[in-house]
Amino acid sequence: MKSILGLVAAFSLSFSVFAADCNEAISKDRFDGLYENIEAQHNDQQRYRLILAFSNRECISVAQMTEFLSLITDHKIKFSTVKDSYNLLFDLENRTLLLAEFSEHEQTLINKEISK
């Protein structure tokens, strides 16, 4: 019985894991809560995982993602975070603003994610 209940719970959660069609970015209060959770992580790898999870289920703007990225110090992890969340961001017209701190080669790799 517990296994059936677990399967039902997992199945119902799978519907809410991804952000729905967004009309606007998350609120300031919601963002602040997510930011505190990310900030509390012990290292950049944990921050990466949490940012990616939030990006999959929340409507995050480029400006909000930029603030999340400020918490990551390792350039490679910052690059991976942008590359892996690039297509998940709310305001598509502003996504290129995230590319400024990356090399031309890194920008090319990130832009390949758009075509996937």
C-alpha positions in Angstrom: 0.0 0.0 0.0 2.9 2.4 0.8 4.5 1.8 -2.6 1.2 2.6 -4.4 0.8 5.7 -2.4 4.4 6.7 -3.1 3.8 6.1 -6.9 0.7 8.3 -6.8 2.5 11.1 -4.9 5.5 10.9 -7.4 3.2 11.0 -10.4 1.2 14.0 -9.1 4.4 15.8 -8.3 5.7 15.3 -11.8 3.0 17.5 -13.1 4.0 20.4 -10.9 7.8 20.1 -11.3 8.0 22.2 -14.5 7.1 25.8 -14.8 3.9 26.4 -16.6 3.5 28.9 -19.3 4.7 32.0 -17.6 2.9 35.4 -17.8 5.3 37.1 -15.4 8.4 36.3 -13.3 8.2 35.1 -9.7 7.4 37.8 -7.1 10.1 39.6 -5.1 9.0 37.7 -2.0 9.2 34.3 -3.7 12.6 35.3 -5.3 14.0 36.3 -1.9 13.0 32.9 -0.4 14.7 31.0 -3.3 17.8 33.3 -3.1 18.1 32.5 0.7 17.9 28.8 0.0 20.6 29.0 -2.7 22.8 31.2 -0.5 22.6 28.7 2.4 24.2 26.0 0.2 27.7 25.0 1.1 29.3 25.1 -2.3 28.9 26.1 -5.9 27.9 22.6 -7.1 25.0 22.5 -4.6 24.0 26.0 -5.7 24.1 24.9 -9.3 21.7 22.0 -8.6 19.3 24.2 -6.7 19.3 27.0 -9.3 18.6 24.4 -12.0 15.8 22.9 -10.0 14.2 26.3 -9.4 14.6 27.2 -13.1 12.7 24.1 -14.1 9.7 24.8 -11.9 9.6 28.6 -11.5 9.3 31.6 -13.9 12.7 33.2 -13.4 13.7 36.4 -15.2 17.1 37.1 -16.6 17.6 39.8 -13.8 16.7 37.2 -11.1 19.0 34.6 -12.7 21.8 37.2 -12.7 21.4 37.6 -9.0 21.4 33.8 -8.5 24.6 33.6 -10.5 26.3 36.2 -8.3 26.3 33.5 -5.6 28.5 31.2 -7.7 32.2 31.9 -7.8 33.5 29.1 -10.0 33.4 30.2 -13.6 32.9 26.7 -15.0 29.9 26.1 -12.7 28.5 29.5 -13.6 28.9 28.6 -17.3 27.1 25.3 -16.8 24.3 27.0 -14.8 23.7 29.5 -17.6 23.9 26.8 -20.3 21.6 24.4 -18.6 19.0 27.0 -17.6 19.1 29.2 -20.7 16.0 27.8 -22.3 14.1 27.9 -19.1 14.2 31.6 -18.4 11.0 33.7 -18.5 12.0 36.8 -20.5 13.5 35.3 -23.6 14.2 38.7 -25.2 16.7 39.4 -22.4 18.6 36.1 -22.3 21.6 37.5 -24.2 22.3 39.7 -21.3 23.6 36.7 -19.4 26.3 36.1 -22.0 28.3 39.2 -21.4 30.8 37.6 -19.0 31.5 34.6 -21.2 34.1 34.1 -24.0 32.9 34.0 -27.6 33.4 30.2 -27.6 31.3 29.8 -24.4 28.6 32.1 -25.9 28.5 29.8 -29.0 28.1 26.8 -26.8 25.3 28.4 -24.8 23.6 29.6 -28.0 23.5 25.9 -29.2 21.2 25.2 -26.4 18.5 27.4 -28.0 18.4 25.1 -31.0 17.8 22.0 -28.9 
